[in-house]
């Protein structure tokens, strides 16, 4: 949350799904986040060790589709199977933004949320 504030944003919520998150848990996490009207974008930061990045990406794609998510989704991905995860997001046909660093991703989410709030 601090990095979003550092980038000039104001985080509305924070949620940790844990290292063993399933697709259903990721979808439920989205439901919780999106139940807050103050959420203008979703920022996902993952360092996949326990939870592989490809597994997270598959869950994020499914959740975004199943819930018809309208807010921007920005991700910062590192860890096990990161390239596979990036490919899953890119090939999904959905409009995910992926930052290569925490700072870049934080700037992307602040910019995206400002557009939604405008």
ABEGO torsion letter per residue (X at the ends): XAAAAAAGBBBABBBBAEAABBAAAAAAAAAAAAABAABABBBBBBBBAABBAAAAAAAAAAAAAAAGBABBBBBBBBEBGAAAAAAAAAAAGBBBBBBABAAAAAAAAAAAAAAAAX
